[in-house]
Amino acid sequence: MIQRTVTDAAGRTWTCTEEVGAAGELATPQQGQDVKVTCVTSSVAEPVHLTMGWQWRDMAPNGLARIISQASPVPRR
């Protein structure tokens, strides 16, 4: 299971996990192939579901955190 942990500008720590394929296996994405990623944090009730490019594993932490923040619902109190 591929996981990354990033912290956004609001200080929320997100743990992102790449979703497994239909066969239950985690395959290395091919060039140009999109992958589905689910990110969670304790201050947001619902997970954030993203479709990312095939190189999401190597993208800069700040860039990934910015994408998550833009897709995130309002934090719970």
N, C-alpha and C positions, 0 to 999 in steps of 0.2 A: 504494500500500500504506500503510495507516494503522498507525503504530507509536507506542508510548508507552514511556518508560523511567521506572521508579520504583524507589525503594530502600525495603526493608521495615525493620522495627524491629531485625532481626538484622544489618542492614548489607548484605544481599544486593541486588545491582542486577539487576532483572528487565527484560527487553525483551519487550513484548507486541505481538502482531501480529493484526489482525483477519483472519479467514479469508475467502477470496474465494468468491463464489457458484458455482453449478454451471456457469454460462456463462464462468467465469474472470474475471468483472468484479467490481470492488469497488463496490457500490452504497451510497448513503446510506440507512441504515436508516430505515424509517418509524416514526412514533410507535407505541409499544407493541410493536415487533418486537424479538425477542431476536437477538443476534449471537454467533457463536462466536469466542473469542479464545484464542490460544496464547501462553503466557509461558515464557521460558527464562532461566536463569542458569547461570553456570559451576559453581556449587557443588552443583547438583542434576542428577542424571543424566538424568532424564526430564522432558520439558516438562509444564507444567501446562495442561490444557485446561479452559476455563471457558465457561459460557453467561452472557452479561452482558446487561443491559438496553440499549436502543437509545441511551442517552446515555452509554455508558461512556467515550467519547472526552473528555467534559467533566467527569467526576467528579474529586473531589479526589485528588491523588496518594496521600495517606495512606490514604484509604479503599480505593483500588485495591490498594495494597500489602498492606493487612490481609486483603483477600479472597484474594489470591494466597497469602499465608503460611498461611492456614487450609486451603487446598486442596493445599499443597505437601507432597511426601514429605520424609522426613528428608534433610538434606544429606549428600553423600558426603564422606569425609575426605581 
